[in-house]
């Protein structure tokens, strides 16, 4: 495939962090504004606001943990057919990936088989929390809406964090660890008198390090150099 003049720019981690923090701050501000507007200038408002904030934080955290579990990236095995041409000499620990896989299956299975019980328990929980926001008929509606928003927002936030930030950080750490391992192997090759192997190992290490935070430029066909013009005398 020809990729003449194609330049693929990878988003920097700084921009990704800025977008993620903007998303997180927007959701928190929206939930806080909803609590403040609903409570209004009533007696003992600050205790009610505090309850609203802690309930929002708890439900967001619960949703974020579930989103984190669902979004944990997979580690590419070194012997996989989809592995890159330059094989890593070390592999990352996959315990977190395995736990995420198990918990995801358990959560989906329990959710499908116990949906009625979960919905009934959620209704009782909303009924127990709603009196903290007043005795009005709309307290249950507000509590349920706040809980659904907070859980959904926390889930998406946790999933986005693992997909956009955690995966890149894990891959970068693995590349750097592999590069250090390759450099050590190059030193051993030099001591053994194998200069060609040492240069190859150092080149592979530099290729791994060059991928951290730089643009990936692909140009299979370099521009042709115009022939030198003859000098007429």
Secondary structure, DSSP 8 states (H G I E B T S, - for coil): ---TTEEE----HHHHHHHHHHHHHHHHHHHHHHHHHHH-S-TTHHHHHHHHHHHHHHHHHHHHHHHHHHH------TT-TTS-SS--SS----HHHHHHHHHHHHHHHHHHHSHHHHHHHHHHHHHHHHGGG-SSTTHHHHHHHHHHHHHHHHHHHHHHIIIIIIHHHHHHHHHHHHHHHHHHHHHHHHHTT-HHHHHHHHHHHHHHHHTSS--EEE-SS------------
